[in-house]
Amino acid sequence: MILPHSPLRLTVDSEALLSNWRWLQKRSGKAACGAAVKANGYGVGAEDTVLKLREAGCRDFFVATWAEAEKLLPFIDDASLSVLHGLAEEDVQHAVGSAARPVLNTPLQVQRWKENGQGQPCDVMIDTGINRLGLSPQHVAEGLLDGLNIETLMSHLACGDEDVPANAGQRETFAALAPRVAARRTSLANSAGICLGPDYAFDLTRPGLGIYGGTPHPAAAGQLRQVVRAEAQVVQTRVLKAGDG
């Protein structure tokens, strides 16, 4: 069967993608460098991205939903996969049988995992100032996380793309909380956070935007290569004179 011609083309430069991840990995210092592959690898294609980055040495991947995780697990092999949105009531039955880990964000999600996870590993997100997803430092102080088998304790910078005092404030809050949680690893820096320096790397970095060619911080300008190029076939051109309608 002859397929119809498409006037649209999206070209993905895999070498640029790998170059970007390696630059972010180098900037991560002694920390492991993971990869956010949510939203189908930021539209680039999550399966191919995982395969290429895994071959390059990436061992930590992050998606948003369990549906995304289900599609990617066959390509993860010996790497780990975390689900950033955590654990809705509808996810419980699937999650307890999955090799992926939930990132617990709310007291209710913690309760669900304690009741159903049977000691299986999880990740935990602490909100240190972005007011997006995550448990509060007060929850940690109250012992909410006691009894969990936590692989990675993480937080997220609100203003990592700017050099503002809030970044240091979030880092200090996270560093003070980490010793109070029995987690194997700690993680704060996204793509922009990696550019802020080694003090933000902790044990694991979680770049997303930078891998795919976005410039997350002025320090990355000129270092990250364009990964995606969109093209469309021109249907018609016209030359108009001044005053033409």
Beta strands, then each sheet from edge to edge (+ up, - down):
strand 1: 8-12
strand 2: 32-33
strand 3: 35-36
strand 4: 60-63
strand 5: 80-83
strand 6: 101-104
strand 7: 121-125
strand 8: 149-154
strand 9: 183-187
strand 10: 204-205
strand 11: 228-232
sheet 1: 1+ 11-
sheet 2: 2+ 10+
sheet 3: 3+ 4+ 5+ 6+ 7+ 8+ 9+
end
